[in-house]
């Protein structure tokens, strides 16, 4: 029996594709809410590190 995990034998979306599609709106929402404070904190910490030299 031929191996069926090859892309040439597969049709339609994989579980991974479906998960990525389902996670995309959640990830966008999380990034919208959290990315700016994370970046600000990291930039502030780096500025303090450089200014302390």
C-alpha positions, 0 to 999 in steps of 0.5 A: 500500500502506498504511503499516504502522508505525501502531499501528492496523495493528500487533498483538502486541509490538514489538521495543521491547516485547520488549527492555523486558521482557527488560531489566527483570529485569537493570535491577532486579538492577543497581539493587538492587546499585548504587543505594544506593552511588550515592545515598550517594556523591551525598548525601555529596558534596552535604553536603560541598559545602554544608558547605564554604560 
